[in-house]
């Protein structure tokens, strides 16, 4: 199978469902940003060796791929059966946040990204996640987007913030305190 089709050479691409749209469309921007987030999470997973976190990140990456497929599908023309994003995926993130917070020192200051390289990449992933969420919210204002997708991205950014703290903590790094 060739990886290139040449069908996108004029700035158009096909959504799941066959509708062709500009590569600059908001829908493409939203799922492209989810893909970017997934790539940064691959870096975090490769750098952070704690087994449970690596498994959770792997699950998140699978969820993000599913989210990307939903965002890549035309809301009316798609006939493909896509996997569901379930409420349990959000609950899982919340449970992981709570577990990490049990061992982390209380957060009494704003912190800046840094302290340890994998934690810094996690902060980058958090920022990309927030951008994906903003784009998806904007898309939902004009087209159908399942609310669970926005909820998941919102909770995921919280998870990534706490994970960045946990990575720094586990590595013996020092959180960088914001000094206004």
Secondary structure, 3 states (H helix, E strand, C coil): CCCCCCCCCCCEEECECCCEEECCCHHHHHHHHHHHHHHHHHHHHHHCCCHHHHHHHHHHHHHHHHHHHHHCECCCCCCCCCCCCCHHHHHHHHHHHHHHHHHCCCCCCCEECCCCHHHHHHHHHHHHHHHHHHHHHHHHCCCCCCHHHHHHHHHHHHHHHHHHHHHHHHCCCCCEECCC
